[in-house]
Amino acid sequence: MQYKKFVLSIGDDGAQEAELNRFLRGHRVLKMEQHFMEAEGL
């Protein structure tokens, strides 16, 4: 089984979200995780 990792930035112009949606339309999701990560120095 292969893994596909997606990272969506807060400042996304919609391209990352569109790529994720294309992937989800053609594949069955077995597991989903959600993490919030802060950038250092902010």
Secondary structure, 3 states (H helix, E strand, C coil): CCCCCCCCCCCCCCHHHHHHHHHHHHCCCCCCCCCCCCCCCC
